[in-house]
Amino acid sequence: MGESVLLDPTAELQPVIRERLAPPSAIEGLTVALLDIGKARGNVFLDRLSENLTRHGVKTERYAKPTNTKVAPTDLSQTIAERCDLVVEALSD
């Protein structure tokens, strides 16, 4: 057998290396973006998550990608970054 080669699925020729942000110590007072990426039943997961977060006093905002086959449009990502502190993406099948 030959040597294995791992490929970067992002197709970036020179990927940007970003330092991982430290998670917040608490989410009270923060705004959480709930991003539906368009997979089946992802919205059900986000509905339940929104209910639970709201019950605990956390503000949520809902967003959706126009299609699950492509990355989120830049303007959507920028809106989320400007308005929210954290993001949860729904991935379900």
Gaussian input, Z-matrix of N, CA and C with variables (Angstrom, degrees):
# hf/3-21g

backbone

0 1
 N
 C     1     B1
 C     2     B2     1     A1
 N     3     B3     2     A2     1     D1
 C     4     B4     3     A3     2     D2
 C     5     B5     4     A4     3     D3
 N     6     B6     5     A5     4     D4
 C     7     B7     6     A6     5     D5
 C     8     B8     7     A7     6     D6
 N     9     B9     8     A8     7     D7
 C    10    B10     9     A9     8     D8
 C    11    B11    10    A10     9     D9
 N    12    B12    11    A11    10    D10
 C    13    B13    12    A12    11    D11
 C    14    B14    13    A13    12    D12
 N    15    B15    14    A14    13    D13
 C    16    B16    15    A15    14    D14
 C    17    B17    16    A16    15    D15
 N    18    B18    17    A17    16    D16
 C    19    B19    18    A18    17    D17
 C    20    B20    19    A19    18    D18
 N    21    B21    20    A20    19    D19
 C    22    B22    21    A21    20    D20
 C    23    B23    22    A22    21    D21
 N    24    B24    23    A23    22    D22
 C    25    B25    24    A24    23    D23
 C    26    B26    25    A25    24    D24
 N    27    B27    26    A26    25    D25
 C    28    B28    27    A27    26    D26
 C    29    B29    28    A28    27    D27
 N    30    B30    29    A29    28    D28
 C    31    B31    30    A30    29    D29
 C    32    B32    31    A31    30    D30
 N    33    B33    32    A32    31    D31
 C    34    B34    33    A33    32    D32
 C    35    B35    34    A34    33    D33
 N    36    B36    35    A35    34    D34
 C    37    B37    36    A36    35    D35
 C    38    B38    37    A37    36    D36
 N    39    B39    38    A38    37    D37
 C    40    B40    39    A39    38    D38
 C    41    B41    40    A40    39    D39
 N    42    B42    41    A41    40    D40
 C    43    B43    42    A42    41    D41
 C    44    B44    43    A43    42    D42
 N    45    B45    44    A44    43    D43
 C    46    B46    45    A45    44    D44
 C    47    B47    46    A46    45    D45
 N    48    B48    47    A47    46    D46
 C    49    B49    48    A48    47    D47
 C    50    B50    49    A49    48    D48
 N    51    B51    50    A50    49    D49
 C    52    B52    51    A51    50    D50
 C    53    B53    52    A52    51    D51
 N    54    B54    53    A53    52    D52
 C    55    B55    54    A54    53    D53
 C    56    B56    55    A55    54    D54
 N    57    B57    56    A56    55    D55
 C    58    B58    57    A57    56    D56
 C    59    B59    58    A58    57    D57
 N    60    B60    59    A59    58    D58
 C    61    B61    60    A60    59    D59
 C    62    B62    61    A61    60    D60
 N    63    B63    62    A62    61    D61
 C    64    B64    63    A63    62    D62
 C    65    B65    64    A64    63    D63
 N    66    B66    65    A65    64    D64
 C    67    B67    66    A66    65    D65
 C    68    B68    67    A67    66    D66
 N    69    B69    68    A68    67    D67
 C    70    B70    69    A69    68    D68
 C    71    B71    70    A70    69    D69
 N    72    B72    71    A71    70    D70
 C    73    B73    72    A72    71    D71
 C    74    B74    73    A73    72    D72
 N    75    B75    74    A74    73    D73
 C    76    B76    75    A75    74    D74
 C    77    B77    76    A76    75    D75
 N    78    B78    77    A77    76    D76
 C    79    B79    78    A78    77    D77
 C    80    B80    79    A79    78    D78
 N    81    B81    80    A80    79    D79
 C    82    B82    81    A81    80    D80
 C    83    B83    82    A82    81    D81
 N    84    B84    83    A83    82    D82
 C    85    B85    84    A84    83    D83
 C    86    B86    85    A85    84    D84
 N    87    B87    86    A86    85    D85
 C    88    B88    87    A87    86    D86
 C    89    B89    88    A88    87    D87
 N    90    B90    89    A89    88    D88
 C    91    B91    90    A90    89    D89
 C    92    B92    91    A91    90    D90
 N    93    B93    92    A92    91    D91
 C    94    B94    93    A93    92    D92
 C    95    B95    94    A94    93    D93
 N    96    B96    95    A95    94    D94
 C    97    B97    96    A96    95    D95
 C    98    B98    97    A97    96    D96
 N    99    B99    98    A98    97    D97
 C   100   B100    99    A99    98    D98
 C   101   B101   100   A100    99    D99
 N   102   B102   101   A101   100   D100
 C   103   B103   102   A102   101   D101
 C   104   B104   103   A103   102   D102
 N   105   B105   104   A104   103   D103
 C   106   B106   105   A105   104   D104
 C   107   B107   106   A106   105   D105
 N   108   B108   107   A107   106   D106
 C   109   B109   108   A108   107   D107
 C   110   B110   109   A109   108   D108
 N   111   B111   110   A110   109   D109
 C   112   B112   111   A111   110   D110
 C   113   B113   112   A112   111   D111
 N   114   B114   113   A113   112   D112
 C   115   B115   114   A114   113   D113
 C   116   B116   115   A115   114   D114
 N   117   B117   116   A116   115   D115
 C   118   B118   117   A117   116   D116
 C   119   B119   118   A118   117   D117
 N   120   B120   119   A119   118   D118
 C   121   B121   120   A120   119   D119
 C   122   B122   121   A121   120   D120
 N   123   B123   122   A122   121   D121
 C   124   B124   123   A123   122   D122
 C   125   B125   124   A124   123   D123
 N   126   B126   125   A125   124   D124
 C   127   B127   126   A126   125   D125
 C   128   B128   127   A127   126   D126
 N   129   B129   128   A128   127   D127
 C   130   B130   129   A129   128   D128
 C   131   B131   130   A130   129   D129
 N   132   B132   131   A131   130   D130
 C   133   B133   132   A132   131   D131
 C   134   B134   133   A133   132   D132
 N   135   B135   134   A134   133   D133
 C   136   B136   135   A135   134   D134
 C   137   B137   136   A136   135   D135
 N   138   B138   137   A137   136   D136
 C   139   B139   138   A138   137   D137
 C   140   B140   139   A139   138   D138
 N   141   B141   140   A140   139   D139
 C   142   B142   141   A141   140   D140
 C   143   B143   142   A142   141   D141
 N   144   B144   143   A143   142   D142
 C   145   B145   144   A144   143   D143
 C   146   B146   145   A145   144   D144
 N   147   B147   146   A146   145   D145
 C   148   B148   147   A147   146   D146
 C   149   B149   148   A148   147   D147
 N   150   B150   149   A149   148   D148
 C   151   B151   150   A150   149   D149
 C   152   B152   151   A151   150   D150
 N   153   B153   152   A152   151   D151
 C   154   B154   153   A153   152   D152
 C   155   B155   154   A154   153   D153
 N   156   B156   155   A155   154   D154
 C   157   B157   156   A156   155   D155
 C   158   B158   157   A157   156   D156
 N   159   B159   158   A158   157   D157
 C   160   B160   159   A159   158   D158
 C   161   B161   160   A160   159   D159
 N   162   B162   161   A161   160   D160
 C   163   B163   162   A162   161   D161
 C   164   B164   163   A163   162   D162
 N   165   B165   164   A164   163   D163
 C   166   B166   165   A165   164   D164
 C   167   B167   166   A166   165   D165
 N   168   B168   167   A167   166   D166
 C   169   B169   168   A168   167   D167
 C   170   B170   169   A169   168   D168
 N   171   B171   170   A170   169   D169
 C   172   B172   171   A171   170   D170
 C   173   B173   172   A172   171   D171
 N   174   B174   173   A173   172   D172
 C   175   B175   174   A174   173   D173
 C   176   B176   175   A175   174   D174
 N   177   B177   176   A176   175   D175
 C   178   B178   177   A177   176   D176
 C   179   B179   178   A178   177   D177
 N   180   B180   179   A179   178   D178
 C   181   B181   180   A180   179   D179
 C   182   B182   181   A181   180   D180
 N   183   B183   182   A182   181   D181
 C   184   B184   183   A183   182   D182
 C   185   B185   184   A184   183   D183
 N   186   B186   185   A185   184   D184
 C   187   B187   186   A186   185   D185
 C   188   B188   187   A187   186   D186
 N   189   B189   188   A188   187   D187
 C   190   B190   189   A189   188   D188
 C   191   B191   190   A190   189   D189
 N   192   B192   191   A191   190   D190
 C   193   B193   192   A192   191   D191
 C   194   B194   193   A193   192   D192
 N   195   B195   194   A194   193   D193
 C   196   B196   195   A195   194   D194
 C   197   B197   196   A196   195   D195
 N   198   B198   197   A197   196   D196
 C   199   B199   198   A198   197   D197
 C   200   B200   199   A199   198   D198
 N   201   B201   200   A200   199   D199
 C   202   B202   201   A201   200   D200
 C   203   B203   202   A202   201   D201
 N   204   B204   203   A203   202   D202
 C   205   B205   204   A204   203   D203
 C   206   B206   205   A205   204   D204
 N   207   B207   206   A206   205   D205
 C   208   B208   207   A207   206   D206
 C   209   B209   208   A208   207   D207
 N   210   B210   209   A209   208   D208
 C   211   B211   210   A210   209   D209
 C   212   B212   211   A211   210   D210
 N   213   B213   212   A212   211   D211
 C   214   B214   213   A213   212   D212
 C   215   B215   214   A214   213   D213
 N   216   B216   215   A215   214   D214
 C   217   B217   216   A216   215   D215
 C   218   B218   217   A217   216   D216
 N   219   B219   218   A218   217   D217
 C   220   B220   219   A219   218   D218
 C   221   B221   220   A220   219   D219
 N   222   B222   221   A221   220   D220
 C   223   B223   222   A222   221   D221
 C   224   B224   223   A223   222   D222
 N   225   B225   224   A224   223   D223
 C   226   B226   225   A225   224   D224
 C   227   B227   226   A226   225   D225
 N   228   B228   227   A227   226   D226
 C   229   B229   228   A228   227   D227
 C   230   B230   229   A229   228   D228
 N   231   B231   230   A230   229   D229
 C   232   B232   231   A231   230   D230
 C   233   B233   232   A232   231   D231
 N   234   B234   233   A233   232   D232
 C   235   B235   234   A234   233   D233
 C   236   B236   235   A235   234   D234
 N   237   B237   236   A236   235   D235
 C   238   B238   237   A237   236   D236
 C   239   B239   238   A238   237   D237
 N   240   B240   239   A239   238   D238
 C   241   B241   240   A240   239   D239
 C   242   B242   241   A241   240   D240
 N   243   B243   242   A242   241   D241
 C   244   B244   243   A243   242   D242
 C   245   B245   244   A244   243   D243
 N   246   B246   245   A245   244   D244
 C   247   B247   246   A246   245   D245
 C   248   B248   247   A247   246   D246
 N   249   B249   248   A248   247   D247
 C   250   B250   249   A249   248   D248
 C   251   B251   250   A250   249   D249
 N   252   B252   251   A251   250   D250
 C   253   B253   252   A252   251   D251
 C   254   B254   253   A253   252   D252
 N   255   B255   254   A254   253   D253
 C   256   B256   255   A255   254   D254
 C   257   B257   256   A256   255   D255
 N   258   B258   257   A257   256   D256
 C   259   B259   258   A258   257   D257
 C   260   B260   259   A259   258   D258
 N   261   B261   260   A260   259   D259
 C   262   B262   261   A261   260   D260
 C   263   B263   262   A262   261   D261
 N   264   B264   263   A263   262   D262
 C   265   B265   264   A264   263   D263
 C   266   B266   265   A265   264   D264
 N   267   B267   266   A266   265   D265
 C   268   B268   267   A267   266   D266
 C   269   B269   268   A268   267   D267
 N   270   B270   269   A269   268   D268
 C   271   B271   270   A270   269   D269
 C   272   B272   271   A271   270   D270
 N   273   B273   272   A272   271   D271
 C   274   B274   273   A273   272   D272
 C   275   B275   274   A274   273   D273
 N   276   B276   275   A275   274   D274
 C   277   B277   276   A276   275   D275
 C   278   B278   277   A277   276   D276

   B1=1.4436
   B2=1.5207
   B3=1.3207
   B4=1.4543
   B5=1.5184
   B6=1.2984
   B7=1.4601
   B8=1.5277
   B9=1.3393
   B10=1.4572
   B11=1.5175
   B12=1.3158
   B13=1.4546
   B14=1.5234
   B15=1.3271
   B16=1.4530
   B17=1.5234
   B18=1.3243
   B19=1.4539
   B20=1.5187
   B21=1.3163
   B22=1.4580
   B23=1.5283
   B24=1.3541
   B25=1.4729
   B26=1.5211
   B27=1.3312
   B28=1.4651
   B29=1.5128
   B30=1.2947
   B31=1.4603
   B32=1.5270
   B33=1.3186
   B34=1.4573
   B35=1.5232
   B36=1.3132
   B37=1.4573
   B38=1.5202
   B39=1.3198
   B40=1.4560
   B41=1.5233
   B42=1.3458
   B43=1.4625
   B44=1.5289
   B45=1.3214
   B46=1.4554
   B47=1.5215
   B48=1.3172
   B49=1.4578
   B50=1.5279
   B51=1.3212
   B52=1.4588
   B53=1.5190
   B54=1.3104
   B55=1.4548
   B56=1.5242
   B57=1.3119
   B58=1.4603
   B59=1.5203
   B60=1.3346
   B61=1.4533
   B62=1.5211
   B63=1.3063
   B64=1.4648
   B65=1.5232
   B66=1.3221
   B67=1.4662
   B68=1.5300
   B69=1.3310
   B70=1.4669
   B71=1.5277
   B72=1.3095
   B73=1.4711
   B74=1.5287
   B75=1.3334
   B76=1.4681
   B77=1.5255
   B78=1.3317
   B79=1.4660
   B80=1.5258
   B81=1.3203
   B82=1.4589
   B83=1.5248
   B84=1.3191
   B85=1.4525
   B86=1.5234
   B87=1.3300
   B88=1.4597
   B89=1.5278
   B90=1.3111
   B91=1.4618
   B92=1.5234
   B93=1.3303
   B94=1.4585
   B95=1.5262
   B96=1.3219
   B97=1.4610
   B98=1.5153
   B99=1.3102
   B100=1.4639
   B101=1.5195
   B102=1.3282
   B103=1.4608
   B104=1.5188
   B105=1.3092
   B106=1.4635
   B107=1.5258
   B108=1.3361
   B109=1.4589
   B110=1.5308
   B111=1.3313
   B112=1.4617
   B113=1.5145
   B114=1.3181
   B115=1.4591
   B116=1.5307
   B117=1.3177
   B118=1.4611
   B119=1.5260
   B120=1.3072
   B121=1.4639
   B122=1.5316
   B123=1.3158
   B124=1.4630
   B125=1.5150
   B126=1.3411
   B127=1.4628
   B128=1.5280
   B129=1.3176
   B130=1.4703
   B131=1.5283
   B132=1.3168
   B133=1.4604
   B134=1.5312
   B135=1.3354
   B136=1.4609
   B137=1.5255
   B138=1.3282
   B139=1.4655
   B140=1.5251
   B141=1.3198
   B142=1.4795
   B143=1.5168
   B144=1.3183
   B145=1.4592
   B146=1.5266
   B147=1.3213
   B148=1.4535
   B149=1.5281
   B150=1.3318
   B151=1.4692
   B152=1.5234
   B153=1.3211
   B154=1.4723
   B155=1.5236
   B156=1.3199
   B157=1.4621
   B158=1.5260
   B159=1.3310
   B160=1.4609
   B161=1.5237
   B162=1.3101
   B163=1.4666
   B164=1.5271
   B165=1.3212
   B166=1.4672
   B167=1.5327
   B168=1.3191
   B169=1.4557
   B170=1.5145
   B171=1.3286
   B172=1.4617
   B173=1.5295
   B174=1.3170
   B175=1.4626
   B176=1.5308
   B177=1.3354
   B178=1.4648
   B179=1.5236
   B180=1.3137
   B181=1.4602
   B182=1.5209
   B183=1.3313
   B184=1.4659
   B185=1.5219
   B186=1.3262
   B187=1.4642
   B188=1.5166
   B189=1.3369
   B190=1.4663
   B191=1.5213
   B192=1.3205
   B193=1.4592
   B194=1.5253
   B195=1.3287
   B196=1.4629
   B197=1.5259
   B198=1.3215
   B199=1.4657
   B200=1.5191
   B201=1.3303
   B202=1.4684
   B203=1.5316
   B204=1.3079
   B205=1.4632
   B206=1.5304
   B207=1.3215
   B208=1.4630
   B209=1.5212
   B210=1.3171
   B211=1.4564
   B212=1.5258
   B213=1.3089
   B214=1.4648
   B215=1.5236
   B216=1.3205
   B217=1.4662
   B218=1.5297
   B219=1.3103
   B220=1.4585
   B221=1.5211
   B222=1.3329
   B223=1.4619
   B224=1.5265
   B225=1.3266
   B226=1.4633
   B227=1.5231
   B228=1.3210
   B229=1.4633
   B230=1.5244
   B231=1.3289
   B232=1.4582
   B233=1.5281
   B234=1.3197
   B235=1.4664
   B236=1.5211
   B237=1.3184
   B238=1.4611
   B239=1.5251
   B240=1.3167
   B241=1.4681
   B242=1.5212
   B243=1.3262
   B244=1.4660
   B245=1.5254
   B246=1.3324
   B247=1.4635
   B248=1.5301
   B249=1.3293
   B250=1.4686
   B251=1.5253
   B252=1.3273
   B253=1.4661
   B254=1.5259
   B255=1.3190
   B256=1.4723
   B257=1.5280
   B258=1.3411
   B259=1.4673
   B260=1.5246
   B261=1.3445
   B262=1.4579
   B263=1.5175
   B264=1.3406
   B265=1.4559
   B266=1.5126
   B267=1.3271
   B268=1.4629
   B269=1.5139
   B270=1.3124
   B271=1.4576
   B272=1.5162
   B273=1.3098
   B274=1.4471
   B275=1.5238
   B276=1.2908
   B277=1.4743
   B278=1.4969
   A1=109.97
   A2=115.24
   A3=120.77
   A4=111.84
   A5=114.49
   A6=121.46
   A7=110.17
   A8=118.28
   A9=122.98
   A10=110.35
   A11=115.34
   A12=121.45
   A13=107.36
   A14=116.84
   A15=121.29
   A16=108.90
   A17=115.89
   A18=120.97
   A19=109.95
   A20=115.98
   A21=122.34
   A22=108.03
   A23=117.73
   A24=119.32
   A25=114.07
   A26=118.51
   A27=120.25
   A28=112.29
   A29=118.95
   A30=124.69
   A31=112.30
   A32=116.96
   A33=120.20
   A34=108.37
   A35=116.09
   A36=119.43
   A37=111.23
   A38=116.67
   A39=121.68
   A40=107.83
   A41=118.01
   A42=120.41
   A43=111.43
   A44=114.02
   A45=120.40
   A46=108.04
   A47=115.67
   A48=119.88
   A49=107.29
   A50=115.46
   A51=120.32
   A52=109.53
   A53=115.42
   A54=119.78
   A55=108.54
   A56=116.61
   A57=120.97
   A58=109.85
   A59=115.80
   A60=120.79
   A61=109.58
   A62=115.85
   A63=119.82
   A64=108.54
   A65=117.92
   A66=119.42
   A67=109.86
   A68=117.28
   A69=119.10
   A70=110.36
   A71=115.91
   A72=119.45
   A73=110.88
   A74=117.01
   A75=122.42
   A76=107.61
   A77=116.21
   A78=118.61
   A79=112.31
   A80=117.33
   A81=119.97
   A82=108.89
   A83=115.83
   A84=121.14
   A85=114.46
   A86=117.08
   A87=120.78
   A88=109.83
   A89=115.90
   A90=121.60
   A91=107.84
   A92=115.66
   A93=121.90
   A94=109.39
   A95=116.75
   A96=121.79
   A97=108.72
   A98=116.65
   A99=122.20
   A100=106.45
   A101=115.89
   A102=122.03
   A103=110.96
   A104=115.76
   A105=122.33
   A106=107.19
   A107=116.90
   A108=119.83
   A109=112.26
   A110=116.34
   A111=119.68
   A112=115.62
   A113=118.16
   A114=120.44
   A115=109.17
   A116=116.33
   A117=121.76
   A118=111.37
   A119=116.47
   A120=126.97
   A121=114.46
   A122=117.39
   A123=119.75
   A124=110.89
   A125=116.10
   A126=120.05
   A127=111.70
   A128=117.72
   A129=121.51
   A130=109.13
   A131=116.54
   A132=121.07
   A133=110.05
   A134=117.14
   A135=120.56
   A136=111.54
   A137=118.37
   A138=120.73
   A139=110.39
   A140=116.78
   A141=121.17
   A142=111.24
   A143=116.15
   A144=119.79
   A145=110.46
   A146=117.01
   A147=121.18
   A148=110.88
   A149=116.53
   A150=120.59
   A151=111.26
   A152=116.34
   A153=120.28
   A154=111.82
   A155=117.36
   A156=119.40
   A157=110.98
   A158=116.77
   A159=120.91
   A160=110.79
   A161=116.19
   A162=121.06
   A163=111.28
   A164=116.40
   A165=121.31
   A166=112.11
   A167=116.52
   A168=120.81
   A169=115.53
   A170=117.37
   A171=120.91
   A172=108.56
   A173=116.59
   A174=121.59
   A175=109.15
   A176=116.42
   A177=120.61
   A178=109.69
   A179=115.19
   A180=122.33
   A181=107.10
   A182=116.10
   A183=121.12
   A184=110.46
   A185=114.38
   A186=122.64
   A187=107.82
   A188=116.23
   A189=120.58
   A190=109.69
   A191=115.23
   A192=120.12
   A193=108.25
   A194=117.75
   A195=119.26
   A196=112.93
   A197=117.60
   A198=121.82
   A199=108.92
   A200=115.87
   A201=118.62
   A202=112.27
   A203=117.13
   A204=119.66
   A205=113.55
   A206=117.12
   A207=120.50
   A208=109.90
   A209=116.40
   A210=120.34
   A211=109.02
   A212=115.95
   A213=120.78
   A214=109.66
   A215=117.40
   A216=120.00
   A217=110.86
   A218=115.78
   A219=121.28
   A220=111.86
   A221=117.73
   A222=119.20
   A223=112.03
   A224=117.98
   A225=121.29
   A226=110.04
   A227=117.36
   A228=121.38
   A229=111.34
   A230=117.03
   A231=120.69
   A232=111.39
   A233=117.03
   A234=120.34
   A235=110.65
   A236=116.39
   A237=120.40
   A238=110.22
   A239=117.45
   A240=121.31
   A241=111.64
   A242=117.36
   A243=121.30
   A244=112.30
   A245=117.50
   A246=121.34
   A247=114.56
   A248=117.64
   A249=119.80
   A250=111.84
   A251=113.80
   A252=120.77
   A253=112.77
   A254=115.96
   A255=122.57
   A256=108.88
   A257=116.05
   A258=121.14
   A259=108.95
   A260=114.62
   A261=121.23
   A262=105.85
   A263=116.42
   A264=121.48
   A265=108.31
   A266=116.33
   A267=120.69
   A268=109.03
   A269=115.42
   A270=121.23
   A271=106.59
   A272=116.49
   A273=120.14
   A274=109.11
   A275=116.04
   A276=123.00
   A277=109.63
   D1=145.37
   D2=179.65
   D3=-84.80
   D4=178.81
   D5=179.17
   D6=-73.26
   D7=139.74
   D8=177.76
   D9=-81.55
   D10=143.18
   D11=177.13
   D12=-122.81
   D13=126.91
   D14=176.76
   D15=-93.78
   D16=134.15
   D17=-179.21
   D18=-108.79
   D19=142.68
   D20=177.16
   D21=-81.01
   D22=117.28
   D23=-176.87
   D24=-70.49
   D25=-7.57
   D26=-178.54
   D27=-81.01
   D28=-11.90
   D29=-179.42
   D30=63.64
   D31=20.76
   D32=176.37
   D33=-80.74
   D34=129.69
   D35=178.85
   D36=-74.64
   D37=-35.17
   D38=175.86
   D39=-133.25
   D40=83.68
   D41=-175.83
   D42=-61.54
   D43=143.15
   D44=177.35
   D45=-79.92
   D46=127.95
   D47=177.21
   D48=-91.47
   D49=117.86
   D50=-179.57
   D51=-111.22
   D52=138.73
   D53=176.42
   D54=-73.68
   D55=138.01
   D56=-179.25
   D57=-68.54
   D58=133.46
   D59=176.58
   D60=-76.52
   D61=143.86
   D62=176.55
   D63=-70.80
   D64=136.81
   D65=178.18
   D66=-68.79
   D67=152.34
   D68=178.67
   D69=-67.93
   D70=151.64
   D71=178.99
   D72=-74.04
   D73=-23.19
   D74=177.62
   D75=-152.48
   D76=158.00
   D77=-179.90
   D78=-108.75
   D79=-2.62
   D80=176.75
   D81=-59.80
   D82=133.45
   D83=179.32
   D84=85.10
   D85=-5.65
   D86=178.48
   D87=-96.28
   D88=163.25
   D89=175.63
   D90=-109.46
   D91=127.74
   D92=-178.11
   D93=-107.56
   D94=123.01
   D95=173.95
   D96=-82.48
   D97=131.16
   D98=175.60
   D99=-109.72
   D100=108.37
   D101=-172.80
   D102=-103.51
   D103=114.33
   D104=176.00
   D105=-86.58
   D106=117.40
   D107=-177.65
   D108=-91.32
   D109=4.57
   D110=173.56
   D111=92.17
   D112=9.39
   D113=176.61
   D114=-83.62
   D115=154.38
   D116=-177.99
   D117=-56.94
   D118=131.30
   D119=176.03
   D120=67.76
   D121=6.52
   D122=174.74
   D123=-62.00
   D124=-35.53
   D125=179.23
   D126=-65.24
   D127=-32.64
   D128=177.97
   D129=-65.06
   D130=-44.98
   D131=176.84
   D132=-58.57
   D133=-46.68
   D134=-178.13
   D135=-67.42
   D136=-34.14
   D137=175.68
   D138=-58.86
   D139=-48.71
   D140=-178.92
   D141=-66.27
   D142=-40.83
   D143=179.17
   D144=-64.04
   D145=-42.35
   D146=178.46
   D147=-60.62
   D148=-45.07
   D149=177.86
   D150=-57.36
   D151=-47.17
   D152=-178.23
   D153=-66.81
   D154=-43.49
   D155=-179.89
   D156=-65.39
   D157=-43.05
   D158=179.57
   D159=-62.43
   D160=-40.42
   D161=178.02
   D162=-58.93
   D163=-29.06
   D164=-179.93
   D165=-97.62
   D166=14.58
   D167=174.14
   D168=80.38
   D169=18.64
   D170=179.67
   D171=-99.00
   D172=131.16
   D173=178.84
   D174=-79.07
   D175=135.17
   D176=176.87
   D177=-124.15
   D178=152.05
   D179=173.19
   D180=-131.37
   D181=137.03
   D182=-177.74
   D183=-97.89
   D184=139.43
   D185=176.60
   D186=-138.62
   D187=160.22
   D188=178.13
   D189=-145.79
   D190=138.73
   D191=171.50
   D192=-74.18
   D193=147.68
   D194=179.06
   D195=-67.14
   D196=-25.67
   D197=179.44
   D198=-153.58
   D199=149.51
   D200=179.27
   D201=-84.63
   D202=-2.03
   D203=-175.65
   D204=-91.74
   D205=-7.32
   D206=-178.54
   D207=-133.43
   D208=162.48
   D209=176.31
   D210=-66.85
   D211=160.45
   D212=178.97
   D213=-62.56
   D214=140.39
   D215=177.05
   D216=-59.93
   D217=148.53
   D218=-177.83
   D219=-56.15
   D220=-42.11
   D221=-178.42
   D222=-64.67
   D223=-33.88
   D224=176.01
   D225=-66.65
   D226=-46.32
   D227=178.44
   D228=-60.57
   D229=-40.54
   D230=179.72
   D231=-67.29
   D232=-40.69
   D233=177.45
   D234=-60.55
   D235=-46.23
   D236=179.21
   D237=-61.29
   D238=-44.90
   D239=-179.00
   D240=-62.46
   D241=-36.35
   D242=-179.33
   D243=-74.73
   D244=-35.43
   D245=-171.24
   D246=-98.62
   D247=-19.62
   D248=-170.86
   D249=-126.74
   D250=157.94
   D251=-179.81
   D252=-97.53
   D253=-31.35
   D254=-177.93
   D255=-136.95
   D256=158.87
   D257=178.52
   D258=-133.35
   D259=136.31
   D260=169.25
   D261=-119.70
   D262=125.11
   D263=177.20
   D264=-101.26
   D265=132.97
   D266=178.99
   D267=-86.98
   D268=125.11
   D269=175.33
   D270=-131.12
   D271=115.63
   D272=-176.58
   D273=-151.07
   D274=157.52
   D275=174.58
   D276=-148.96

